[in-house]
């Protein structure tokens, strides 16, 4: 039983790290978009895409942390 809960903790940690990686991608994407000489509409479209990805990444990280907590509590 202990081994499966350890696996659950590690799986949650991997899901959390995936969310953090997407957050880092969002930061880089916004920095690149701001450096380019884009008109207001194009910049707004890129930032909206980044905000959507950012929200999804935060949700993914939260789910990963919930998996970790469940694994710890059940372990």
Backbone torsions as a table, in degrees:
resi	resn	phi	psi	omega
1	UNK	NA	-39.1	-177.4
2	UNK	-62.7	-39.0	-178.4
3	UNK	-64.2	-38.7	-179.6
4	UNK	-69.5	-33.5	177.5
5	UNK	-71.5	-35.0	174.8
6	UNK	-63.0	-40.9	177.2
7	UNK	-63.2	-36.9	178.8
8	UNK	-64.7	-40.6	178.2
9	UNK	-63.5	-45.9	-179.8
10	UNK	-65.9	-38.2	177.8
11	UNK	-63.4	-42.4	177.5
12	UNK	-63.3	-38.6	178.0
13	UNK	-64.5	-39.5	177.8
14	UNK	-66.1	-40.1	177.6
15	UNK	-64.1	-41.6	178.0
16	UNK	-62.8	-44.2	179.0
17	UNK	-64.5	-34.4	175.9
18	UNK	-63.7	-41.6	177.4
19	UNK	-63.3	-40.2	178.3
20	UNK	-66.4	-36.6	177.4
21	UNK	-63.6	-40.7	177.8
22	UNK	-67.5	-35.9	175.1
23	UNK	-61.1	-42.6	177.6
24	UNK	-63.0	-40.4	177.0
25	UNK	-60.7	-40.3	179.1
26	UNK	-61.8	-41.7	179.1
27	UNK	-62.2	-46.2	-179.8
28	UNK	-64.7	-41.2	-178.9
29	UNK	-64.1	-40.4	178.9
30	UNK	-68.6	-40.3	177.7
31	UNK	-62.1	-42.7	178.0
32	UNK	-64.3	-40.8	-178.9
33	UNK	-65.5	-37.3	-179.6
34	UNK	-72.5	-30.9	179.7
35	UNK	-72.6	-29.4	179.7
36	UNK	-75.2	149.7	179.2
37	UNK	-87.0	79.5	-178.9
38	UNK	-101.5	151.8	173.7
39	UNK	-73.6	169.8	-172.9
40	UNK	-61.1	-39.4	-178.2
41	UNK	-67.2	-42.5	-179.5
42	UNK	-67.6	-40.6	178.1
43	UNK	-64.4	-41.2	179.3
44	UNK	-63.1	-40.6	179.6
45	UNK	-63.6	-42.6	179.5
46	UNK	-67.5	-39.8	179.8
47	UNK	-67.7	-35.4	176.7
48	UNK	-64.2	-39.5	177.1
49	UNK	-63.8	-42.1	-179.9
50	UNK	-65.8	-37.5	178.4
51	UNK	-65.0	-40.9	178.4
52	UNK	-63.6	-43.9	178.5
53	UNK	-66.0	-37.7	179.1
54	UNK	-62.3	-44.0	178.9
55	UNK	-63.1	-43.5	177.5
56	UNK	-63.5	-39.3	179.2
57	UNK	-66.6	-39.7	177.1
58	UNK	-63.8	-41.0	178.0
59	UNK	-64.2	-42.0	179.2
60	UNK	-62.6	-42.5	178.2
61	UNK	-63.9	-40.7	179.5
62	UNK	-63.9	-42.5	178.1
63	UNK	-63.0	-41.6	177.9
64	UNK	-61.1	-42.0	178.2
65	UNK	-67.3	-35.0	175.9
66	UNK	-64.1	-39.7	177.9
67	UNK	-62.7	-41.9	177.7
68	UNK	-59.8	-47.3	-179.2
69	UNK	-62.0	-43.2	178.2
70	UNK	-61.5	-43.4	178.4
71	UNK	-62.0	-38.2	178.5
72	UNK	-69.6	-44.6	-177.9
73	UNK	-66.8	-36.5	-179.5
74	UNK	-82.6	-17.1	-176.4
75	UNK	-85.7	NA	NA
